Amino acid sequence: MQLYILGPSGSINLPYTSPLVRFGQLLVMPGWFSHLMALLPGLAILIFGLKKRSRRLAANLSAEGVSSLVARAIALTIIFEAAVLYLNQGRGIPWIFGLFVACVMILNYALKRTKWGRSMFAVGGNREAARRSGINVRAIYVSAFVLCTTLATFGGILAASRLASASQQAGTGDVNLNAIAAAVIGGTSLFGGRGSAWSALLGIIVIQSISNGLTLLNLPSSLRYIITGAVLAIAVIIDSLARRSRVSHGRA
């Protein structure tokens, strides 16, 4: 199907008048809207923190103080507002970036605060234990693969909107390596059962910072692959050692 759509040349160019290309390359958020969006993470931390605090107090457990929650929310809001103010001095914040952040927030909520998300972590941590506890392991596996392929398709569409073209070479090179490295560096365990959408986002920032730095140094692509692979290997080793430590202390 891909070869049929791309034709004998192996690539197609999207017109710059296409709404998809305009969304990926030209459209930016209004300034007031971007500042409003920057308030949401701090408000989310405050609201969910207060709910968690009330539940713990109702169970006669220790809980984080209100002043600490407010301080964390204010600090995060200041950081995001400063970043938005800096970015708005130029062209502005693209809508495509806002869409990406919205996807991260939705996935983080689904993984952390829904039955499906908890089942996903349970199956990843110990499939047999999850099956014995009544979780439909097969359905969780199917949903995980469906979600991955859907997000990959979504990412491919957004990449085509940014490049205004699609070709057989799209997604090749170090794309898969960077995707795996970003997840592992962010704390997602290759052994399953650990990770979050926000940690993967932090991993993306780290791996892209390394990639951009190596590009600015004008290093050959082969050396960039070696350095990125070494960073991934170190992250996997640390993850493996941490897992062994948890197993030895009975916290796996």
Secondary structure, DSSP 8 states (H G I E B T S, - for coil): -HHHHHTTTTEEE--TTSHHHHHHHT-B--HHHHHHHHHHHHHHHHHHHHHHHHHHHHTT-----HHHHHHHHHHHHHHHHHHHHHHTTTT--BHHHHHHHHHHHHHHHHHHHSHHHHHHHHHHH-HHHHHHTT--HHHHHHHHHHHHHHHHHHHHHHHHHHHTEEETTTT-TTHHHHHHHHHHHTT--TTSS---HHHHHHHHHHHHHHHHHHHHTT--HHHHHHHHHHHHHHHHHHHHHHHHHHHHTT--
